[in-house]
Amino acid sequence: MFLQVTISYTDVTIIGAGAAGIGIAVQLTKLRIDFIILEKDSIGSSFKKWPKETRFISPSFTGNFFKMPDLNAITPDSSPAYTLLTEHPSGKEYATYLENVAKHYEIPIKTGQQVKKLIKKEDLFEIQTQNQTHKTKHLIWAAGEYQYKKQGNFKGSKHCTHNSEIKSFKELKGEEYIIIGGYESGFDAAIHLAKTNKKVTLLDSHNHIDLVNSDSSYSLSPYTRDQIKKQAEKIEYYTNARVKEVKQNKQGYEVTLESSKKFQTKNKPINATGFDSSLKLVKEHFEFEKDYPLLTEHDESTTTKNLYLTGPQVKHENALFCFIYKFRQRFGIITKKIAEDLNVNKEEIDELVQELKEYNFYLEDLSCCENECEC
Ligand SMILES: Cc1cc2nc3c(=O)[nH]c(=O)nc-3n(C[C@H](O)[C@H](O)[C@H](O)COP(=O)(O)OP(=O)(O)OC[C@H]3O[C@@H](n4cnc5c(N)ncnc54)[C@H](O)[C@@H]3O)c2cc1C
């Protein structure tokens, strides 16, 4: 029996229907560019996979029409606070917001299309999914990080539950838990477990409580700090506690730090050391410096022409675009470059860029990211 493989074409293809994929799709729609989104599951699928109790740390507030768009909005004219009537949406709620935006702008999406391979043949990309070959001239990679868990930070990580595998903290039955990783995900797990009266040991390889930085990408959010204060008595917090190894033994699991200090627990430790990147699927099309891909000023791969990256892996020098309010400011940069290549009317492009600039949705001058708050 032969599997039927269909072949299709669009000028532009976006991989992934998350916050970045839907967000940039709206801008392409405004210029009537021919495109499609290929998505492996459904719209907002990463958000739907968050633990039930986890909520946005960045607050939503409808300031849009005073030119201060909701921090979690992916377009200047929409607001999760307005749609969802909450300040800190859950993942499931935020996916509803993304579905609303996609419906409103009639975004073309093919779901159930998991990209397996990307080949560049002369001027065209050939995108292979399980049952389709799709050809395109411009490709925007928006497949995110969340569904690609980081495993290899320490020996024996296979004995841990990665925090992205937890459906609800209430489902964890043990009395005490060790959490490895003391940044947002680690504290999120600690707070929710403490709320259900578990004894929590949190191993932070740094000291994130004392680290305060003007850039929200490098410092715990005020929302998380408020939650920690309420649960502090139930959380045993260790700083500079870098884990070397996790071993399974008769009593459960032994966690050893680089300092040789040992902890014993009956329950699988929770690995909250972060995510890998979907870019590992297409790594041959990018150059990397440390963990981040090198990008041109238009967020295009430095090695593969017409391949763009949007979303939280975008980094230029110290400017890390890992929050929605940050990476949404690059949608217009990519849209403009592609629209020019496709000979879209210049006045229409200028009009779109002007509108995005008015709403702080268009960031080209990255010198702003060097500043520290005065107080
Ligand atoms: C617990 C947690 C809390 C967070 N809180 C905040 C917050 O408060 N504020 C904030 O701004 N950010 C927050 N973030 C970060 C934010 O969620 C991400 O930056 C955002 O989801 C990135 O959007 P994205 O569209 O790039 O990726 P995703 O939302 O992961 O979307 C990627 C899409 O691509 C699809 N996909 C993946 N691989 C393939 C493939 N091979 N083929 C086809 N499709 C594929 C996925 O199914 C998914 O739908 C948080 C993240 C986590 C994990």
The ligand as an SDF file (V2000), in Angstrom:
LIG
                    3D

 53 58  0  0  0  0  0  0  0  0999 V2000
    5.1170   28.0180   31.8920 C   0  0  0  0  0  0  0  0  0  0  0  0
    5.3490   29.1500   30.9510 C   0  0  0  0  0  0  0  0  0  0  0  0
    4.8950   30.4230   31.2640 C   0  0  0  0  0  0  0  0  0  0  0  0
    5.1050   31.4630   30.3710 C   0  0  0  0  0  0  0  0  0  0  0  0
    4.6230   32.6990   30.6800 N   0  0  0  0  0  0  0  0  0  0  0  0
    4.7670   33.7020   29.8000 C   0  0  0  0  0  0  0  0  0  0  0  0
    4.2400   35.0000   30.0890 C   0  0  0  0  0  0  0  0  0  0  0  0
    3.6550   35.2500   31.1370 O   0  0  0  0  0  0  0  0  0  0  0  0
    4.4100   35.9680   29.1470 N   0  0  0  0  0  0  0  0  0  0  0  0
    5.0490   35.7360   27.9690 C   0  0  0  0  0  0  0  0  0  0  0  0
    5.1750   36.6610   27.1570 O   0  0  0  0  0  0  0  0  0  0  0  0
    5.5710   34.5260   27.6890 N   0  0  0  0  0  0  0  0  0  0  0  0
    5.4390   33.5170   28.5780 C   0  0  0  0  0  0  0  0  0  0  0  0
    5.9510   32.2980   28.2940 N   0  0  0  0  0  0  0  0  0  0  0  0
    6.6780   32.1170   27.0410 C   0  0  0  0  0  0  0  0  0  0  0  0
    5.6920   31.9450   25.9080 C   0  0  0  0  0  0  0  0  0  0  0  0
    4.7630   30.9370   26.2260 O   0  0  0  0  0  0  0  0  0  0  0  0
    6.4430   31.5670   24.6590 C   0  0  0  0  0  0  0  0  0  0  0  0
    7.3870   32.5690   24.3870 O   0  0  0  0  0  0  0  0  0  0  0  0
    5.4880   31.4530   23.4860 C   0  0  0  0  0  0  0  0  0  0  0  0
    4.6320   30.3530   23.6620 O   0  0  0  0  0  0  0  0  0  0  0  0
    6.2640   31.2620   22.2290 C   0  0  0  0  0  0  0  0  0  0  0  0
    5.3510   31.2540   21.1780 O   0  0  0  0  0  0  0  0  0  0  0  0
    5.6810   30.4340   19.8790 P   0  0  0  0  0  0  0  0  0  0  0  0
    4.5390   30.6470   18.9730 O   0  0  0  0  0  0  0  0  0  0  0  0
    7.0430   30.7510   19.3990 O   0  0  0  0  0  0  0  0  0  0  0  0
    5.7750   28.9050   20.3710 O   0  0  0  0  0  0  0  0  0  0  0  0
    4.6160   27.9070   20.7920 P   0  0  0  0  0  0  0  0  0  0  0  0
    3.5490   28.5960   21.5490 O   0  0  0  0  0  0  0  0  0  0  0  0
    5.3000   26.7240   21.3920 O   0  0  0  0  0  0  0  0  0  0  0  0
    3.9950   27.4710   19.3800 O   0  0  0  0  0  0  0  0  0  0  0  0
    4.6850   26.6440   18.4870 C   0  0  0  0  0  0  0  0  0  0  0  0
    3.6750   25.8830   17.6540 C   0  0  0  0  0  0  0  0  0  0  0  0
    4.4030   25.1280   16.6950 O   0  0  0  0  0  0  0  0  0  0  0  0
    3.8980   23.8220   16.6310 C   0  0  0  0  0  0  0  0  0  0  0  0
    4.9780   22.9450   16.2140 N   0  0  0  0  0  0  0  0  0  0  0  0
    6.0680   22.5630   16.9380 C   0  0  0  0  0  0  0  0  0  0  0  0
    6.8420   21.7430   16.2080 N   0  0  0  0  0  0  0  0  0  0  0  0
    6.2550   21.6150   15.0030 C   0  0  0  0  0  0  0  0  0  0  0  0
    6.5870   20.8850   13.8280 C   0  0  0  0  0  0  0  0  0  0  0  0
    7.6620   20.1360   13.7680 N   0  0  0  0  0  0  0  0  0  0  0  0
    5.7500   20.9630   12.7510 N   0  0  0  0  0  0  0  0  0  0  0  0
    4.6170   21.7330   12.8140 C   0  0  0  0  0  0  0  0  0  0  0  0
    4.2720   22.4330   13.9150 N   0  0  0  0  0  0  0  0  0  0  0  0
    5.0670   22.3820   14.9950 C   0  0  0  0  0  0  0  0  0  0  0  0
    3.3990   23.5490   18.0360 C   0  0  0  0  0  0  0  0  0  0  0  0
    2.4210   22.5290   18.0520 O   0  0  0  0  0  0  0  0  0  0  0  0
    2.8740   24.8990   18.4720 C   0  0  0  0  0  0  0  0  0  0  0  0
    1.5210   25.0640   18.1810 O   0  0  0  0  0  0  0  0  0  0  0  0
    5.7730   31.2430   29.1660 C   0  0  0  0  0  0  0  0  0  0  0  0
    6.2270   29.9560   28.8500 C   0  0  0  0  0  0  0  0  0  0  0  0
    6.0170   28.9160   29.7290 C   0  0  0  0  0  0  0  0  0  0  0  0
    6.4940   27.5460   29.3640 C   0  0  0  0  0  0  0  0  0  0  0  0
  1  2  1  0
  2  3  1  0
  2 52  2  0
  3  4  2  0
  4  5  1  0
  4 50  1  0
  5  6  2  0
  6  7  1  0
  6 13  1  0
  7  8  2  0
  7  9  1  0
  9 10  1  0
 10 11  2  0
 10 12  1  0
 12 13  2  0
 13 14  1  0
 14 15  1  0
 14 50  1  0
 15 16  1  0
 16 17  1  0
 16 18  1  0
 18 19  1  0
 18 20  1  0
 20 21  1  0
 20 22  1  0
 22 23  1  0
 23 24  1  0
 24 25  2  0
 24 26  1  0
 24 27  1  0
 27 28  1  0
 28 29  2  0
 28 30  1  0
 28 31  1  0
 31 32  1  0
 32 33  1  0
 33 34  1  0
 33 48  1  0
 34 35  1  0
 35 36  1  0
 35 46  1  0
 36 37  1  0
 36 45  1  0
 37 38  2  0
 38 39  1  0
 39 40  1  0
 39 45  2  0
 40 41  1  0
 40 42  2  0
 42 43  1  0
 43 44  2  0
 44 45  1  0
 46 47  1  0
 46 48  1  0
 48 49  1  0
 50 51  2  0
 51 52  1  0
 52 53  1  0
M  END
$$$$
